[in-house]
Amino acid sequence: MEDWIDYYDSTHTIYASKLHRDVHFELIARDIIGYIPSRDATVLDYACGEALSAGKVTEACAKLILAEPAPKVRERVAARFAANPKIAVHSLDELRDLPAGSVDLAIMNSVAQYMTLPQLEDAFTVVKRLLKPDGRLVVGDILPPDLGMMTDVMALLRLGAKHGFLWDALVSLVKTALSDYRQLRTTLGLQHYAEADMLAKLAAAGYRSSRAKINIGHNQARMTFVAQPMDAVQPMD
């Protein structure tokens, strides 16, 4: 994961344009809001990235914890939301010092593919300690084993056509083919999980879970899972 952290901490070209970047975060914020149980909730966004639309998320909850491993990204996020009293910014290590049972909803979106299995298991453990007895963990953007790069390409082009940055998306694909991202994806690879495998890994970490009907974000070839501690007071719907 460290190589990926370095990549996202650098000046990268993962987004086709500013509009693509904005749409990306707006869609994620919209989907996160759909999981927030109440306006009194405390929400954790684990490895949040730039979290450009976090302000919109705070309109639906009482507190939003943004945890980000990349130092430069974390500094930008902290500066961006310094005036928002509902937002707290932490490193992933600092999550271990937060009070147990203090989070209603934890989001891990587009994170698992960059983690080794021990890192993912540790993240599940850290989050489980933070969740309230009836809290939920939402693990989004999981790559299934048969997902190829062309599927991601087509999802990006459809998004670009829908939101007005199709040409930028086409240009970006050429740049990405020559970029550090492509090189990292080729050399390091991304972690893929079958539905049954992810359910089993969550169970081994002490959760009961199910696959959501809709994935967080624009790429519906990927998967989202909703999990709850096995000793939860209330079962999942």
Secondary structure, 3 states (H helix, E strand, C coil): CHHHHHHHCCCCCCCCCHHHHHHHHHHHHHHHHHHCCCCCCEEEEECCCCCCCHHHHHCCCCEEEEECCCHHHHHHHHHHCCCCCCEEEECCHHHHHCCCCCEEEEEEECCHHHCCHHHHHHHHHHHHHHEEEEEEEEEEEECCCCCCHHHHHHHHHHHHHHHCCHHHHHHHHHHHHCCHHHHHHHHCCCCCCCHHHHHHHHHHCCEEEEECCCCCCCCCCCEEEEEEECCCCCCCC
